[in-house]
């Protein structure tokens, strides 16, 4: 299953979060597909000097996802994952019809 993972942390925690992120790449049952860093104010009300990292990962189990989020949390980050459904470009209407049956 694919997830978009949001990770927010103070810039002072960058080294710890980067180390945890590297550790996450070795967890079996998951694959990091893409990672993005927001250089500006990603969300309204976010404290100054907050980094927001957005990643797309594929996991085989809840345990693999939980282990990755826990590593980030121990490093001082706030992390949450949102499941996503992949749809081919230009096929939203066809996908919708599949789910309406």
C-alpha positions as CSV (number, residue, x, y, z in Angstrom):
1,X,0.0,0.0,0.0
2,X,1.2,3.5,-0.8
3,X,1.3,6.4,1.8
4,X,2.2,10.0,1.7
5,X,4.1,10.7,4.8
6,X,4.4,14.2,6.3
7,X,7.2,14.8,8.8
8,X,7.6,18.1,10.6
9,X,10.6,19.0,12.8
10,X,12.6,22.0,14.1
11,X,15.7,22.7,12.0
12,X,17.8,22.0,15.1
13,X,16.7,18.4,14.9
14,X,17.8,18.0,11.2
15,X,20.8,15.8,12.0
16,X,18.8,13.4,14.2
17,X,15.9,13.2,11.7
18,X,18.3,12.6,8.8
19,X,20.0,9.8,10.7
20,X,16.5,8.2,11.5
21,X,15.5,8.6,7.8
22,X,18.7,6.8,6.7
23,X,17.9,4.0,9.3
24,X,14.4,3.7,7.8
25,X,15.8,2.9,4.4
26,X,17.0,-0.4,5.9
27,X,13.6,-1.5,7.3
28,X,12.4,-4.6,5.4
29,X,8.9,-4.4,3.8
30,X,9.0,-0.8,2.7
31,X,10.4,1.2,-0.2
32,X,10.8,5.0,-0.3
33,X,9.6,6.1,-3.8
34,X,10.1,9.9,-3.5
35,X,11.0,12.5,-1.0
36,X,10.5,16.3,-1.0
37,X,11.5,19.1,1.3
38,X,9.5,22.2,1.8
39,X,11.8,25.2,2.0
40,X,9.2,27.7,2.9
41,X,6.2,27.9,5.2
42,X,4.3,24.7,4.3
43,X,1.3,25.1,6.6
44,X,-0.3,28.1,8.2
45,X,0.5,28.4,11.9
46,X,3.7,26.5,11.6
47,X,6.4,27.7,14.0
48,X,9.5,29.5,12.5
49,X,12.4,27.2,11.5
50,X,10.2,24.2,11.0
51,X,11.1,21.8,8.2
52,X,8.4,19.8,6.4
53,X,9.5,16.7,4.6
54,X,6.9,14.9,2.4
55,X,7.7,11.4,1.2
56,X,5.9,8.8,-0.8
57,X,6.5,5.2,0.4
58,X,5.2,1.8,-0.3
59,X,4.9,-0.6,2.6
60,X,4.0,-4.3,2.8
61,X,2.7,-4.1,6.4
62,X,1.5,-1.8,9.1
63,X,4.5,-2.9,11.2
64,X,7.0,-1.6,8.5
65,X,5.2,1.7,8.4
66,X,4.9,1.9,12.2
67,X,8.7,1.2,12.6
68,X,9.5,4.0,10.2
69,X,7.2,6.6,11.8
70,X,8.5,5.5,15.3
71,X,12.1,6.1,14.3
72,X,11.2,9.6,13.1
73,X,9.3,10.3,16.3
74,X,12.2,9.2,18.5
75,X,14.4,11.7,16.5
76,X,12.1,14.5,17.5
77,X,9.9,14.8,14.5
78,X,6.1,14.8,14.2
79,X,5.2,12.3,11.5
80,X,1.9,11.1,10.0
81,X,1.0,9.0,7.1
82,X,-2.0,9.2,4.7
83,X,-2.9,6.2,2.6
84,X,-3.3,7.0,-1.1
85,X,-4.8,5.3,-4.1
86,X,-2.8,5.4,-7.3
87,X,-4.8,6.2,-10.5
88,X,-3.4,6.4,-14.0
89,X,-3.6,9.9,-15.5
90,X,-6.8,10.6,-17.3
91,X,-8.6,7.7,-15.7
92,X,-10.4,9.2,-12.7
93,X,-13.8,8.7,-14.1
94,X,-13.2,5.1,-15.0
95,X,-11.8,4.4,-11.5
96,X,-14.8,6.1,-9.9
97,X,-17.1,3.8,-11.8
98,X,-15.2,0.7,-10.5
99,X,-15.9,1.8,-6.9
100,X,-19.5,2.7,-7.5
101,X,-20.4,-0.9,-8.5
